[in-house]
Amino acid sequence: MFILKLTVIVAISGFFISCQNKTVLLLTKKWECVQVENIFPPNTKFQSPQDSANSIQLQTLLQSLNWTFKTNMRYECAIGSRVTVKGKYELMEDDKLIVCTPESKNNINSYSIKVLTENELVLRSLTDNSNLVLHFKPY
């Protein structure tokens, strides 16, 4: 009787794991930003030397980020090992859009999921007039 109950529990657990959203399963890990594209908004015609210096600083900052997505639809954003933002995420539009809402709820960020595989995540920001693209690899 015990073995039968254990078999049923294992089968039910396997069913729930297999029913989880494939996108969530692929997304669930710690990702490090390895490349940043399009730091300046589209239609920016001229960059001053200060703008160039600021873009290098911003690119360095963005490439020091790592994001951890969890199966409970929570995320953490960190610089190095210091967590700077925690919140929840939602997948929308047939899992092609991820919306990140920090606990502070002071700014909601939306990203188009361009690539999501076991070894690569590419997000394009949909916030404001940005064309920012972030490339991630597993940490």
Buried (B, 14 or more C-beta within 10 A) or exposed (E): EEEEEEEEEEEEEEEEEEEEEEBBEBBBBBBBBEEBEBBBEEEEEEEEEEEEEBBEEBBEEBBEBBBBBBEEBEBBBBEEEEEEBBBBBEBEEEBEBBBBBBEEEEEEBBBBBBEBEEEBBBBBBBEEEBBBBBBBEEE
